Amino acid sequence: MQYDFDKVIDRRGTYSTQWDYIQDRFGRSDILPFSISDTDFPVPVGVQQALEKRIKHPIYGYTRWNHEAYKNSIVNWFKAQNQAPINPDWIVYSPSVVFSIATFIRMKSAVGEGVAVFTPMYDAFYHVIEDNQRVLIPIRLGSAQQDYQIDWDTLETVLKQATTRILLLTNPHNPTGKVFSAQELKRISTLCRQNNVFIISDDIHKDIVYKGSTYTPITMYTTTDVVLCCSATKTFNTPGLIGSYLFEPDISLKTRFLSELKQKNALSSASIFGIESQIAAYNTGSDYLEQLVAYLQSNFDYLSSFLQKHLPEIRFKQPEATYLAWMDVSQLGLTAEALQDKLVNTGRVGIMPGLTYGDSQYLRMNVACPISKLQEGLKRMEYAIRS
């Protein structure tokens, strides 16, 4: 069927983090938000129908995830979308990707040991690493003009350190939108294996990849000392329904994680609607994804054209993946604080400051919205900066 991503749906009054609680992030509630990583689009028809069917049953008891319907939906999705074979025995449910990452950080490192990351990075990872009393070891990616190249010398030096126990990878990368190539993943896998470093790969943005780039799960290149964490929630806009999964090829690590999930945290009973929505999304959502990616590409094209015409000081290279625009504002001649003040208090527009992700010279803008909202947001941004 044909999806209408131009349609504006009012999300106010739904307890939406992005819309109803925007003041928590920007200090005022009368702004147009482009912040948290969910979309302003409705879920696929197949997902809505599956949820409506299930909600007609008036009992919402404890729910299992360890069955063929759940695991086969994942296996078939990776096969169809990525030509990637996934062993269903690797699959484990988790309430969230960040819960999985935090748990594996504790399982595979000790207090005071190091977790290497490519920066800038998703802001939650700073807390996950440091609040678990591990040492964050940043490895700076190159700029957009350098295609976010990996500094291989620094990476190798960091991985050789005896206290570096984990490499936390985000593929595709948030906030830059970089898709790690097959060659990069192979080299990363080799270096980690040579130095006994465990890989945690967060692949939650895997489906939204644009023409010219190809996503490959790291489990194609290594099945030892690795866990891949993923979810359908970013692609199909269902994070409020709760649920993710991981691939753990090592049976002993899988068993340990299951113990953390069930015995230590009592989280093994899944969200009914999280399970139903993921199965439906993966079984029926391929046409939705195809149209979504095309729509997002069009939004990025509009953004690029607007900046070139109206705000040429802002440097922007279209990402290879995700719906996040990582914009270089270093040539505006404004401090990060002054820029945010203009955007929020003059333009009434909420765009995330790059400092949140580790670089004060950037902004991160979520463009997963109807084009009319993006157009209005960019007008407000221009007005704020030019005022």
C-alpha positions as CSV (number, residue, x, y, z in Angstrom):
1,M,0.0,0.0,0.0
2,Q,1.0,3.6,-0.4
3,Y,1.9,5.5,2.9
4,D,1.3,9.2,3.3
5,F,4.3,10.5,5.3
6,D,3.2,14.1,4.5
7,K,0.3,13.7,6.9
8,V,0.7,15.7,10.1
9,I,-0.5,13.8,13.2
10,D,-0.8,15.8,16.4
11,R,1.2,14.0,19.1
12,R,0.5,16.4,21.9
13,G,-1.4,15.0,24.8
14,T,0.1,11.5,24.3
15,Y,2.8,11.8,27.0
16,S,5.3,12.1,24.1
17,T,8.9,12.7,25.2
18,Q,9.6,14.8,22.1
19,W,6.4,16.9,22.2
20,D,4.8,16.9,25.6
21,Y,8.1,17.1,27.6
22,I,10.1,19.3,25.3
23,Q,10.7,21.8,28.2
24,D,12.9,19.2,29.9
25,R,15.4,19.5,27.1
26,F,15.1,23.1,26.0
27,G,13.7,25.0,29.0
28,R,10.4,26.0,27.3
29,S,7.4,24.2,25.9
30,D,6.4,26.6,23.0
31,I,9.0,25.3,20.5
32,L,9.0,23.0,17.5
33,P,11.0,19.9,18.4
34,F,13.5,18.0,16.3
35,S,15.2,16.2,19.2
36,I,14.7,12.6,20.4
37,S,15.2,9.7,18.0
38,D,11.6,8.7,17.2
39,T,9.6,9.7,14.2
40,D,6.4,11.7,13.6
41,F,5.1,8.9,11.3
42,P,2.4,6.3,12.0
43,V,3.4,2.7,12.3
44,P,2.8,0.3,9.3
45,V,-0.7,-0.9,8.7
46,G,0.3,-4.4,9.5
47,V,1.6,-3.4,12.9
48,Q,-1.6,-1.4,13.8
49,Q,-3.8,-4.3,12.7
50,A,-1.8,-6.8,14.8
51,L,-2.1,-4.5,17.9
52,E,-5.8,-3.9,17.4
53,K,-6.4,-7.7,17.0
54,R,-4.5,-8.4,20.2
55,I,-6.1,-5.7,22.2
56,K,-9.5,-7.2,21.6
57,H,-8.4,-10.1,23.8
58,P,-9.1,-8.7,27.3
59,I,-6.3,-10.5,29.1
60,Y,-2.8,-9.2,29.1
61,G,-0.9,-11.8,31.1
62,Y,2.8,-12.7,31.3
63,T,4.2,-13.2,27.8
64,R,7.0,-15.4,26.4
65,W,9.4,-14.5,23.6
66,N,11.2,-17.7,23.1
67,H,9.2,-19.2,20.2
68,E,9.5,-19.6,16.5
69,A,7.1,-16.8,15.6
70,Y,9.3,-14.2,17.3
71,K,12.7,-15.6,16.3
72,N,11.8,-16.5,12.8
73,S,10.6,-12.9,12.1
74,I,14.1,-11.7,12.9
75,V,15.9,-14.4,11.0
76,N,13.7,-13.8,7.9
77,W,14.1,-10.0,8.1
78,F,17.9,-10.1,8.2
79,K,17.9,-12.6,5.3
80,A,15.5,-10.5,3.2
81,Q,16.9,-7.1,4.0
82,N,20.6,-7.8,4.4
83,Q,21.3,-11.2,2.9
84,A,22.7,-12.1,6.4
85,P,22.2,-15.6,7.8
86,I,21.3,-15.5,11.5
87,N,21.2,-18.6,13.6
88,P,17.9,-18.5,15.6
89,D,19.7,-20.1,18.6
90,W,21.7,-16.8,18.9
91,I,18.6,-14.7,19.5
92,V,17.7,-13.4,23.0
93,Y,15.0,-10.9,24.0
94,S,15.9,-7.8,25.9
95,P,13.8,-4.9,27.2
96,S,16.1,-2.4,25.4
97,V,19.3,-2.1,23.5
98,V,20.8,0.0,26.2
99,F,19.9,-2.5,28.9
100,S,21.8,-5.2,26.8
101,I,24.8,-3.0,26.4
102,A,25.0,-2.1,30.1
103,T,24.7,-5.7,31.0
104,F,27.4,-6.9,28.7
105,I,29.7,-4.1,29.8
106,R,29.4,-5.5,33.4
107,M,29.7,-9.1,32.2
108,K,32.8,-8.5,30.1
109,S,34.8,-5.9,32.1
110,A,35.6,-5.0,35.6
111,V,35.3,-1.7,37.5
112,G,38.1,0.6,36.3
113,E,38.6,-1.1,33.0
114,G,38.2,0.6,29.7
115,V,35.5,0.7,27.0
116,A,36.6,2.1,23.7
117,V,34.2,4.1,21.6
118,F,34.1,6.1,18.4
119,T,33.2,9.7,19.1
120,P,31.1,11.7,18.8
121,M,28.5,9.2,20.0
122,Y,25.0,8.6,21.3
123,D,24.7,10.4,24.6
124,A,23.3,7.5,26.6
125,F,26.6,5.7,26.2
126,Y,28.5,8.2,28.3
127,H,26.3,7.4,31.3
128,V,26.2,3.6,30.6
129,I,30.0,3.5,30.6
130,E,30.8,5.9,33.4
131,D,27.9,5.2,35.7
132,N,29.0,1.6,35.6
133,Q,32.4,2.8,36.8
134,R,34.2,1.9,33.6
135,V,36.7,4.2,31.8
136,L,35.5,5.7,28.6
137,I,38.3,5.7,25.9
138,P,37.3,8.0,23.0
139,I,38.6,7.4,19.4
140,R,37.8,10.4,17.3
141,L,36.2,9.8,13.9
142,G,37.3,12.1,11.0
143,S,35.0,14.9,9.9
144,A,32.2,14.6,7.4
145,Q,34.6,16.0,4.8
146,Q,36.9,13.0,5.6
147,D,34.0,10.6,5.4
148,Y,34.2,9.9,9.1
149,Q,37.4,7.9,8.7
150,I,38.7,5.7,11.4
151,D,42.0,6.7,13.0
152,W,43.4,3.2,12.7
153,D,46.7,4.0,14.5
154,T,44.8,5.3,17.6
155,L,42.4,2.4,17.5
156,E,45.2,-0.1,17.5
157,T,47.0,1.7,20.3
158,V,43.9,1.8,22.4
159,L,43.0,-1.9,21.8
160,K,46.5,-2.9,22.8
161,Q,46.2,-1.4,26.2
162,A,45.8,-4.1,28.8
163,T,42.9,-2.3,30.5
164,T,40.8,-2.0,27.3
165,R,38.3,-4.8,27.5
166,I,35.4,-3.7,25.2
167,L,34.9,-1.8,22.0
168,L,31.4,-0.3,21.8
169,L,30.5,0.0,18.2
170,T,27.4,1.8,16.8
171,N,26.6,0.6,13.2
172,P,25.1,2.7,11.6
173,H,26.7,5.4,13.7
174,N,24.7,7.9,15.8
175,P,25.0,10.9,15.4
176,T,27.1,10.9,12.1
177,G,25.1,8.4,10.1
178,K,28.2,6.6,9.0
179,V,27.8,3.0,7.9
180,F,30.9,0.9,8.7
181,S,32.0,-0.8,5.5
182,A,32.7,-4.5,5.2
183,Q,36.4,-3.8,5.1
184,E,36.3,-1.7,8.2
185,L,34.3,-4.3,10.1
186,K,36.7,-7.0,9.1
187,R,39.7,-5.0,10.3
188,I,37.9,-4.0,13.5
189,S,37.1,-7.7,14.1
190,T,40.7,-8.7,13.5
191,L,42.2,-6.1,15.8
192,C,39.8,-6.9,18.6
193,R,40.5,-10.6,18.3
194,Q,44.3,-10.1,18.3
195,N,43.9,-8.0,21.5
196,N,41.2,-10.0,23.3
197,V,38.8,-7.1,23.2
198,F,35.1,-7.9,23.3
199,I,32.8,-6.2,20.7
200,I,29.4,-4.8,21.6
201,S,27.7,-3.6,18.4
202,D,24.5,-1.4,18.6
203,D,22.8,-1.8,15.2
204,I,19.4,-0.3,16.0
205,H,19.5,2.1,13.0
206,K,20.4,-0.8,10.6
207,D,17.3,-0.5,8.3
208,I,17.4,3.1,7.4
209,V,20.4,3.1,5.0
210,Y,20.5,5.1,1.8
211,K,21.5,4.3,-1.8
212,G,25.3,3.8,-2.2
213,S,25.8,2.3,1.3
214,T,25.3,-1.3,2.5
215,Y,24.8,-2.4,6.1
216,T,26.4,-5.7,7.2
217,P,26.1,-7.1,10.7
218,I,29.4,-7.7,12.3
219,T,28.4,-11.3,13.0
220,M,29.2,-11.9,9.3
221,Y,32.9,-11.5,10.2
222,T,33.2,-12.8,13.7
223,T,31.1,-15.0,16.0
224,T,33.5,-15.0,18.9
225,D,33.8,-12.3,21.6
226,V,30.9,-10.3,20.1
227,V,27.3,-9.4,20.8
228,L,25.0,-7.6,18.4
229,C,22.2,-5.5,19.9
230,C,19.2,-4.4,17.8
231,S,15.5,-3.6,17.7
232,A,12.7,-2.9,15.3
233,T,11.6,0.2,17.3
234,K,13.7,2.9,15.4
235,T,12.6,1.7,12.0
236,F,8.9,1.3,12.7
237,N,8.4,3.9,15.4
238,T,7.4,1.6,18.3
239,P,9.9,2.4,21.1
240,G,7.0,3.1,23.5
241,L,5.9,-0.6,23.1
242,I,9.2,-1.8,24.6
243,G,11.4,-4.5,23.3
244,S,14.7,-5.4,21.6
245,Y,16.8,-8.4,20.9
246,L,20.5,-9.5,20.7
247,F,22.6,-12.0,18.9
248,E,25.0,-13.9,21.1
249,P,26.7,-16.9,19.4
250,D,28.6,-17.9,22.5
251,I,26.3,-20.3,24.5
252,S,28.0,-19.6,27.8
253,L,27.6,-15.8,27.4
254,K,24.0,-16.3,26.2
255,T,23.3,-18.3,29.4
256,R,24.9,-15.6,31.6
257,F,22.8,-12.9,29.9
258,L,19.6,-14.9,30.4
259,S,20.5,-15.2,34.1
260,E,21.0,-11.4,34.3
261,L,17.6,-11.0,32.5
262,K,15.6,-13.4,34.5
263,Q,17.2,-14.3,37.8
264,K,18.8,-11.0,38.7
265,N,16.4,-8.5,37.2
266,A,13.1,-10.4,36.6
267,L,12.8,-8.9,33.1
268,S,12.4,-12.1,31.0
269,S,8.6,-11.7,30.6
270,A,8.2,-9.5,27.5
271,S,5.8,-6.7,26.6
272,I,2.8,-8.2,24.8
273,F,2.6,-5.3,22.4
274,G,6.4,-5.2,21.9
275,I,6.4,-8.8,20.8
276,E,3.3,-8.4,18.6
277,S,4.5,-5.2,17.0
278,Q,7.9,-6.6,16.2
279,I,6.6,-9.8,14.6
280,A,4.1,-7.8,12.5
281,A,6.7,-5.2,11.5
282,Y,9.2,-7.7,10.3
283,N,6.7,-9.9,8.6
284,T,4.7,-7.2,6.8
285,G,6.8,-4.0,6.9
286,S,9.1,-4.2,3.9
287,D,7.0,-1.9,1.7
288,Y,6.8,0.6,4.6
289,L,10.5,0.6,5.0
290,E,11.1,1.2,1.3
291,Q,8.8,4.2,1.2
292,L,10.1,5.5,4.5
293,V,13.7,5.5,3.3
294,A,12.7,7.3,0.0
295,Y,10.8,9.9,2.0
296,L,13.7,10.5,4.4
297,Q,16.1,10.8,1.5
298,S,13.8,13.5,0.0
299,N,13.8,15.3,3.4
300,F,17.6,15.3,3.4
301,D,17.7,16.6,-0.1
302,Y,15.5,19.5,1.0
303,L,17.7,20.2,4.0
304,S,20.8,20.2,1.9
305,S,19.3,22.6,-0.6
306,F,18.0,24.9,2.1
307,L,21.3,25.2,3.9
308,Q,23.2,25.8,0.6
309,K,20.8,28.6,-0.3
310,H,20.0,30.2,3.1
311,L,22.6,29.1,5.6
312,P,25.8,28.3,3.6
313,E,27.9,28.7,6.7
314,I,26.5,25.5,8.0
315,R,28.4,22.6,6.5
316,F,26.3,19.4,6.0
317,K,27.0,16.1,4.3
318,Q,24.1,13.8,3.8
319,P,24.4,10.7,6.0
320,E,24.8,7.2,4.8
321,A,22.1,6.0,7.2
322,T,19.7,7.1,10.1
323,Y,17.3,10.0,10.0
324,L,19.7,12.3,11.9
325,A,21.3,15.3,10.3
326,W,24.8,16.1,11.8
327,M,25.5,19.7,10.9
328,D,28.7,21.6,11.3
329,V,28.0,25.0,12.7
330,S,31.5,26.0,13.5
331,Q,31.6,28.8,10.9
332,L,28.6,30.6,12.3
333,G,30.9,32.5,14.7
334,L,28.7,31.7,17.7
335,T,29.4,29.8,20.9
336,A,27.3,26.7,21.4
337,E,25.4,28.4,24.2
338,A,24.7,31.5,22.1
339,L,23.5,29.4,19.2
340,Q,21.1,27.4,21.5
341,D,19.8,30.6,23.0
342,K,19.0,32.0,19.5
343,L,17.4,28.7,18.3
344,V,15.2,28.2,21.4
345,N,14.4,31.7,22.5
346,T,14.3,33.5,19.2
347,G,13.4,30.9,16.6
348,R,11.4,28.7,19.0
349,V,12.9,25.6,17.5
350,G,14.5,22.6,19.4
351,I,17.5,21.1,17.7
352,M,19.9,19.1,19.8
353,P,23.3,20.7,20.6
354,G,26.3,18.7,19.4
355,L,27.9,18.9,22.8
356,T,25.4,16.3,24.0
357,Y,27.1,13.8,21.7
358,G,30.7,15.1,22.3
359,D,31.2,18.0,19.8
360,S,30.1,21.5,20.5
361,Q,30.6,22.6,16.9
362,Y,27.6,20.6,15.6
363,L,23.9,20.3,15.8
364,R,21.9,17.1,15.5
365,M,18.5,17.4,13.8
366,N,15.9,14.6,13.5
367,V,14.3,14.9,10.1
368,A,11.9,11.9,10.5
369,C,8.8,14.1,10.1
370,P,6.4,15.4,7.5
371,I,8.1,17.8,5.1
372,S,5.9,20.7,6.3
373,K,7.4,20.4,9.8
374,L,10.9,20.3,8.4
375,Q,10.3,23.4,6.3
376,E,8.9,25.3,9.2
377,G,11.8,24.2,11.5
378,L,14.4,25.3,8.9
379,K,12.6,28.7,8.5
380,R,12.8,29.2,12.3
381,M,16.4,28.2,12.4
382,E,17.3,30.7,9.7
383,Y,15.3,33.4,11.4
384,A,17.1,32.7,14.7
385,I,20.6,32.7,13.3
386,R,20.0,35.8,11.2
387,S,18.3,37.8,13.9
